[in-house]
Amino acid sequence: MKIVIISTAYPLRGGISHYVSLLYQHLSERHDVSIITFRRQYPRFLFPGKSQEEIGERGSAVPTVQIIDTLNPLTWYKAGRIAAKSKPDLIIFKYWMPFFAPTFGITARIAKKKSGCKVLFICDNVIPHEHTPIDRALTSWLLKAGDLFMVQSKSVERDLLSVIKNPKYRLVRHPVYEIFGKSIDKSEARKKLGIREDENVALFFGYVRKYKGLHGLLDAMRKVLGIVNVKLMVVGEFYDDEKPYLQQIEKLGLADNVVVVGDYVPNDEVAKYFSASDVIVLPYVNATQSGIAQIAYNFNKPVITTDVGGLAEVVIDGKTGLVVPPDSPDQLAQAIIKFFTENLGEKFSTGVEEEKKLYSWDNLIKAIEELTG
């Protein structure tokens, strides 16, 4: 097939870009694939981070054409015309928030009109984490331009079915993020980070936003430290104001046990944080899914998560980690205590190795081919 992917992608950074790089690489083994991405993804005043472009080693580098400016509708039409000009059989949009609905909706409709191609939406979210009253209307209008749909959790499946009547879709597990390479020796990783070999280490990784629940994890840590000594690494750029979190750490007396690395982590540095950790903690207040779990699985790391969205579909309670209710620092604390006092790391890591076989890119590529066949 001739396939065009339209999404955020290299040289832009973040989990969606990483996903698209891997999707491109795996699709290209059997199909003719190209990528159209953004010249400007967000206006600067709406972007909470420090930079929108990838830094460090270019592990996610794939060939892309930067055309789309979300503030310039002329570029939406241009992207549609350029996509159609290549006479694709399929255009794939990676969709995750209604901000992009006008851009993607116009681009999809122009491309379909001029080429007669099919349009597939891979939906990370249908209803976003932090939603507004107009989100459902925007998403409904956008998705009506689609012929085919891919969802990666049952919660997103439910949202899709609430917005689109009788869609042609597949539910396929979110593949593992391979883009960050293999694990490195735990001792070596800890030496690089200045962590003792005998320490218990938990990792909170990724952009910090309120819905990700770091505030609840910090409350839980105060209770954890009354039973077992644990070092928590908080690693990722703050998209919320950093000060309240730092004040919370100080107020709870956690300064000796919480290490904050408040910057975006380049691809080539991700492995050392996961390799140095015993367990990854996802204390989300709400979510549909999280790519952090798929990064953890890449490094064979167990996960402690809250039961929100599709996270409990990925983390198998008692096999690959532990699942607790959201907004419950006490139960989150008990799960962390249980993990370390019962030495569950090796058992859960074995479970992750078994479970992650279901999270292959080959499964996703086959599902795309079946949908379009």
Buried (B, 14 or more C-beta within 10 A) or exposed (E): BBBBBBBBBBBBBBBBBBBBBBBBBBBBEEBEBBBBBBBBBBEEEEEBBEEBEBBEEBBBEBEBBBBBBBEEEEBBBBBBBBBBEBEBBBBBBBBBBBBBBBBBBBBBBBBBEBBEBBBBBBBBBBBBBEBEEEBBEBBBBBBEBBBBBBBBBBBBBBBBBEBBEEBEBBBBBBBBBBBBBEBBEBEEBBBBBEBEEEEBBBBBBBBBBBBBBBBBBBBBBBBBBEBBEBBBBBBBBBBBEEEEBBEBBEEBEBEEBBBBBBBBBBBBBBBBBBBBBBBBBBBBBBBBBBBBBBBBBBBBBBBBBBBBBBBBBBBBBEBBBBBBEBBBBEBBBBBBBBBBEEEBBEEBBBBBEEBBEEBBBEBBBBBBBEBBE
